[in-house]
């Protein structure tokens, strides 16, 4: 049986240098093949990446130009208007105008511009921009439930949350797909999310059958890892200070 072994293994006294080289080679092959161990970024590196992305958007937002920027209307005429009108019954909103607007568009700060707070038990009567919050806050998982949502409002929602949420508080954005069958919400959406948010701050979770809003929310809650859960519609935008702008 020993005849089948390599000659150096049949020797009574093995060359220790050869054994060391063999061990190093095996360990190197293991770490090379398991790229997740070799290339997995550290948590602080991910946070720095997210902070830079957040800072860059804040710096450039005021200078953005284009259709729908800062909430300016998108006016359609001619054949585009006819097409938008014909699709309104299916989509329940102007999808042609929505598709013309950048997925990362700027929006107005809709908070009341007065600095003096009007304190009241009615939250609508708190009209100021001077409210402050503690820095030591829990992390949040934002769960966005959708079923056959149109491409542009769904992704504009996700972009707005990432672009306007301080990275230290935003643990993740979960796009909870409740068994959609629109073709673009399958592989195309998966590839877009992976390319746009390589740090994994946005991820997709899919149900295996139509669940409905409540069970879909429960599925999102089970998948979430943040300290706090926030559920959003799939056609809204988080603005400065997280006043929500709903697309209609």
NORFEN-V518044 format. One line per field, one symbol per residue. ss: DSSP state (A for helix, B for strand, O for the rest). Layout:
BEGIN
ss: ???
END
This chain:
BEGIN
ss: OAAAOOAAAAOOOOOAAAAAAAAAAAAAAAAAAOAAAAAOOOAAAAAAAAAAAAAAAAAAAOOOOOOOAAAOOOOOOAAAAAAAAAAAAAAOOOAAAAAAOOOOOOOOOOOOOOOOOOOOOOAAAOOOOOOOOOOOOOOBBBBBBBOOOOAAAAAAAAAAAAAOOOOOOBBBBBBBBOOOOOAAAOAAAAAAAAAAOOOOOBBBBBOOOOOOAAAAAAAAAAAOOOOBBBBBOOOBBBOAAAOBBBOO
END
